[in-house]
Every structure is written in C-alpha cells, then in structure tokens.
Amino acid sequence: METFTMSRKEVPRAGLVKAALAGKITNREGARALRLSVRQFKRLKARFRREGARGLGHRRRGQPSPRRVPVALRAQVVTLMTTTYAGFNDVHLTEKRQQVHALPVSRATVRRIRRALGRPPQRPRRAPQHRSRRPRAPAMGQLAQLDASPFAWLEDRGPTAALHGLIDDATSIPLALWFRPTEDLHGYTTVLGQTCRQYGVPVTLYGDRLRLFRRNDQYWTLAEELRGQQDPTHFGRMLRDLGIGFIAAQSPQAKGRIERLWGTLQDRLVSELRLRALQTLEQANAFLPQFLPAFIQRFARAAAEPTPAWRPAPRDLDRILSCRYPRVVARDNTVRLAARWLQIPPGPHGHSYAGCRVELRELLDGRLVVLSQDTLLAAQPAPAPTFVLTPRSDPGRDRQRAQQHQRGQARQLQAAVGALARTLRPTPAPAVGTAAPNGERAEGAQRRDRPGSGSHPWRTTFSPRQRRLNAAKQG
C-alpha cells in the first residue's frame, strides 16, 4: 500500500473530487467548499483521474524553496556569527549585519542558522508569567529610576566594574551611565549631575533602600526628636536642596524598568565593548556617549504627555553635589577635613573668622569650599585628578564612634575606681593567734576578713574628710 503525505488543507479534496466525478455535487459546489475557483477545481479533477489521490497534493512538495538563503550568503552569515559577532544574540546580530554589512537576513533566518549549527541561544526565552504592571509616569522627567549593576562588563580583558545609571520611567531612555570600580556615592552623584546638566532636574527618584540614599538606623538624637525627622545622608541632602523626592523600593521587581535595562546592557553593551577590545574603565566611559544615541533610538518610546516635567538645574549645582561637614574655625582661621586643611583669608576690614561656625563642602571634583550663610569664604583645588568623593562621616558611623568612646570612658572610670579602692584600703591588722612583729601576741586583735570588723573594706569610706575625722577620733 502506497503512503504519501498531505496537509490538513489538502485532505478534504479527495472526497469532494470523488463526489464531483460521481455526479453527486457540481463543480461550483466543490470549488466553494474548498475555497477555490471553478477552473482550479477542474484541474484537481483532471489530476485525480491521471494520478489518483497523490495528484491532489501541492506540486512544489519535496522541492527546495525558491526563497531560500543563497549558499554564499549563508556561509557569510556563519562566518560572522562564529568570529566577529560571537556571543551576540539573534536580534542584535541581525541589526549589526544589516547596519554594518548590509546583509538582507531576517532574525528568523539567523535563528534557524544558529540552531542548525547547534549553538545555544545567548539568552533563553522564558514563558511569560502573570503579574500586575505599574503604569508608566505620564511625562518625561516625572520619575527616574536609579540603580547600579556590578558585572564583568569588560569580561576577562579588564576589572569587574559597577555600572551606575538613571532611566526615565515614561520613555525608557537611559539618562546617564557611568562605570565605577564599585557601587559608591561618587558614581551615583556623577550620573545625577550628568542628568541635571543634560536634561534637567527630575521630580522624583526611585531607588533601593541603601544607606547611601536614606537612613536605615533607628537612632534619633535629641535635636532630631525635637525637629520630628532624622538628618538625611549626604546624598539625601543633595536631593533635598535640588527639590527631588525619593521613593525607596520594597523589592528589585518594583523598579523593573532599570532591572530590564541591566539585562539588555549586559548583552548588548558587553558585545560592543568586546567588538572594540576596550580594556579599561576610562575607555568604557569614553565610549558610552557614542553608544547611547543608537541605543535610545532602538529602545525608547514616546511619553503619554508630550510636555516634559524637567526643571532647570540651579547655577550652584556643583556646590549642591557635595558632602557637607559643619566646622568651627580655629584660632589661626583654618578649617580641617581629615588630612586636608584650608586657610580662610581675612574678611572685610581685616575681620577674623576664628570661632565662627561654617560649612565645609567637598565637591565631586575634589575641590574644598567654605561657606558661611551661603557666602563663599575660601576654596581649594582638588588634591589629585583621581579624586573619589567618599562620605567621611554619617549618622550611623558617628553613633558607633560615640558608643565606642562612651564604652572606653566607662572602662577607664572603672579602672580608676578600682585603683583608688586598692590605694585607700588600710593595712590589715594582725589576726588572732598570730605573732606580732616584736614577737608578742596581739591582745584583742580581730580578723580583718570579718565583714563586721571596722577595718574591713566594706566598712571603709572613700571620703578623705571622713577618714580624717575617723583618725582624729581614734587618736
């Protein structure tokens, strides 16, 4: 018995053609049932008479497709996939071939070629999961998500780094990106400054519950309790002066847009850095302005409201993006910050600032400025071009230092009291039944180890005046 394959569309043809040949239905009725023209139905009847049921199948079955990829083009795609663009995902690889090499290959074709080579996908597809999605902010600049991603961005060519970034919630535009060796205040302040200068000041930031952003301790000073709020961190002071609100995320999924941005950048940006053989963080930071325009054009979307909500950056933005420390001017009109000190020049008419309370600010570029009621008194340039802005104090660490200092003082006080007690303890009298120094027996001597004895330490006072009175009475 002969076996052949027919599609689900071709299976009903045999019964209808047999019915038409037997005169049970007309050609028009058979053509209408198969959704064919009457001429095509007559051709099927003629093929059925000559070849039987096999003649009802498609005539191109078993032959190569006329739209197949040419052998030379396929070989070129395989060469690029395994050499220059090794590790690129299917979509990214298709875009690079169309933009750089002008190869007319679709993503589906690239996927078929990759699967034929037995190469696994760069990022396996996952089944969609049900979740409720937070609606986007309506206008650009209303909400920006802030985060950092520690990752081997330079792979084995360079050190592991943390990419700091800001993304707009309404348009998914990466506002600023910056590489740092670790996640720190310097990186977050850098991307915030870049965003304020290029776009403007956002309304609200959405970030993690890090100690850099907000206070996580439950310690309240008396001044904070009277004021009703805790003193902010250094980054919190920057946001307060810029008028930016901050929302602390309860989970990484809450700020999913920037988390998805990291997943995309860990695929595309790593491939672009590998393509250019970049090895240092300085080279990677210099490449970011070149990478961002094409990335924004590919993934950005339009906001619901065309009018953005950015506010203009203040003129003293450099002074706002700084760490601040209250200081009292020394007698020689200097203020000190760790190993650095700054000389304050004389004021009007030779006025001295000794004893005045001022604010010392360490800027992002390393400069030191001294302000008194928003008036600049003195400035000092950066100590080195590789300066890193680091908080030199914060409420949590200050509290720990204060507690350690109090514990040390308590231990010193206990040691002093113990030494004083040992010094003031009187010489023990000879016990009963023991010989005196001159060899005679001490008459009526009492044992000092009895708590009821008058010479026992429990009965000895620590007051010098009372000891003098007791000695006078005994004399």
CORRA-V745008 format. One record per helix or strand of 3 or more residues. SS is the DSSP state (H for helix, E for strand). FROM is the first residue (numbers start at 1). LEN is the number of residues. If there is no record, write none. Layout:
ss = <SS:SS>
from = <FROM:FROM>
len = <LEN:LEN>
//
This chain:
ss = <H:H:H:H:H:H:H:E:H:E:E:H:E:H:H:E:H:H:H:E:E:E:H:E:E:E:H:H:H>
from = <8:13:27:38:71:90:107:143:155:161:174:185:204:222:234:245:252:281:317:322:334:340:348:357:368:375:395:457:464>
len = <4:9:8:19:12:10:11:9:3:8:7:14:4:6:9:4:24:19:4:7:4:4:3:7:5:6:30:3:11>
//
